[in-house]
Every structure is written in C-alpha cells, then in structure tokens.
Amino acid sequence: MKYFASFIFLSLFLVTIFDLSAQDSPNQRLIFPHGISLEYGIGGYAHTDEYISKEKFSGNLPYYKASFINYHEKYLYQIGIEFRSASDIKNYNVSAEVYQFSLNQGFLYPLPEFHLLSKKAYAYIGPSTEVFIYSNVLNIAVSGFDYAQSYAGLFSLGLNSALIYPLSDNFYIETSLNFDVLSLGFRMVDLEENDESPVKPLTLFSGTNGAFKLGIRYYLSHKWSVKASYLFAATRISSWEPLYAASDNLVFTITYGL
C-alpha cells in the first residue's frame, strides 16, 4: 500500500501546482484516451501457492503492458498484453521464479454521463475475454519434479469498467476495474497422489484474476498523453491447492492517440 500513498501524494501535488479551473466538458465520444499505450510499473508482489508451500513468498515483480483502444460508433474496443517476470520472489533464503502473462480483449459501452462535484463524469462498462497464465518455479534442487514447479491458467469471460473525470482540458482522473466472472481453469496436479482433474469450470468465487487502477492523465498535446497510476492486481484460484497472489504497483503510461 506504500505505492498507493505515493500515488495520492503525487496526484495532490500535481493538482495543486496546475490550474484546474472549470472547463467545458468534452464530447463523450472523444474523451476516452484511445490509441496505443505502453506501460511500465514497479511494486511489491506476494503469493501463497499451496501446491508447493503454505508459506508466503514476496518480492518485486515489474509490470509491462502494451494496449490498443479504438473508438467505434457505439463502443470502444480494447486489447492488451501484459507480462510480469522475476527470479527472486523469496521466502527467507528460498527463492522462486514467477512468470505471469495475460491477453485481454473487450468492449466498453458508454453509460449516461452524470455530475460529480459540479463537473461531468463519464462511465463505461462492457464484457471481456482473457487468457491468463501463471508459472512458479522454485530455485532449489529437489528429487520430485511436482513439488518444485507450479502452473495455472484461466480462460475467462469477465467484466471491464472505467470512469473518467475531467479536471481541466489537460488533466483527467481515470479509474478502472476489471475481473473474470466465469473461467475454464487449468492447474498442475499431483497425478501420483490423486486422480483430480487438471481442468475445471470456475466461477468468480473459485477462480478469478482482476485489477483496480486509479490514475491521473496529463495531455501533452492533442496526440500525446502521460499517466501515473496506482494499480492493485489479484489472482485467486481455490478449486485445487489454493493459489493467492496480489501486488500493488506504481505505473507510468504513455499514450499516442490515433
């Protein structure tokens, strides 16, 4: 949560030094930052993967994402690829190499605009699909293959939502919430100990991957904009040996509008 506190401090500082006087609200068709975006994030990560150990492993897991958003007549189409990897996620002297990959695409439909603190706000919601892959490999030598490596995956239908609140012509507050609702889950299982299936249908309560983001965007020009955000991401898969993972990150984004 230290990254959340840092983000709030940075946002308040920026809002203070720039003129945020009331401006005419832009058209909702044009307000969403569509185009190509590249993101980089730093932050803390922790997981408990009971297929390997009941102990918590933690460390720093860098965040990389590339996305494309295109505005159609009645909706926004978005697609993004996210990658995270680190080789030093630790529990005391034992370390693990963690890898996460996701491919998410979806649609956002504008909701009726509304007023918030005397200014217009713009909300969007829509369905999504996601492929999520997780890998956890201990950096130790063991005699049994099964207990040194853990893998999981989700092929999901989910929900995307976003809220944009213009502070001025150049400054926008943006928040989003995305999570999986129904999934086909894959999990590494110990075939020698039981006959449990490695593939199961999952619901929001038995297997999901989701993220919450809160950021402030500044438009450098008509085409270019930058954003600083706080990102909280979490994964929960409980239909097999439970897997719980979470991270909080400070993310920097650059967007080129098309």
HELIX and SHEET records of a PDB file:
HELIX    1   1 LYS A    2  ILE A   17  1                                  16    
HELIX    2   2 GLN A   28  ILE A   31  1                                   4    
HELIX    3   3 PHE A  145  TYR A  147  5                                   3    
SHEET    1   A 7 LYS A  56  ASN A  60  0                                        
SHEET    2   A 7 GLY A  35  ASP A  49 -1                                        
SHEET    3   A 7 TYR A  63  TYR A  71 -1                                        
SHEET    4   A 7 LEU A  76  ASN A  91 -1                                        
SHEET    5   A 7 VAL A  94  PRO A 110 -1                                        
SHEET    6   A 7 LYS A 119  LEU A 138 -1                                        
SHEET    7   A 7 PHE A 114  LEU A 116 -1                                        
SHEET    1   B 7 LYS A  56  ASN A  60  0                                        
SHEET    2   B 7 GLY A  35  ASP A  49 -1                                        
SHEET    3   B 7 LEU A 243  GLY A 257 -1                                        
SHEET    4   B 7 TRP A 224  ILE A 237 -1                                        
SHEET    5   B 7 GLY A 207  TYR A 219 -1                                        
SHEET    6   B 7 PHE A 171  ARG A 187 -1                                        
SHEET    7   B 7 GLN A 149  PRO A 166 -1                                        
SHEET    1   C 7 LYS A  56  ASN A  60  0                                        
SHEET    2   C 7 GLY A  35  ASP A  49 -1                                        
SHEET    3   C 7 LEU A 243  GLY A 257 -1                                        
SHEET    4   C 7 TRP A 224  ILE A 237 -1                                        
SHEET    5   C 7 GLY A 207  TYR A 219 -1                                        
SHEET    6   C 7 PHE A 171  ARG A 187 -1                                        
SHEET    7   C 7 VAL A 199  THR A 203 -1                                        
END                                                                             
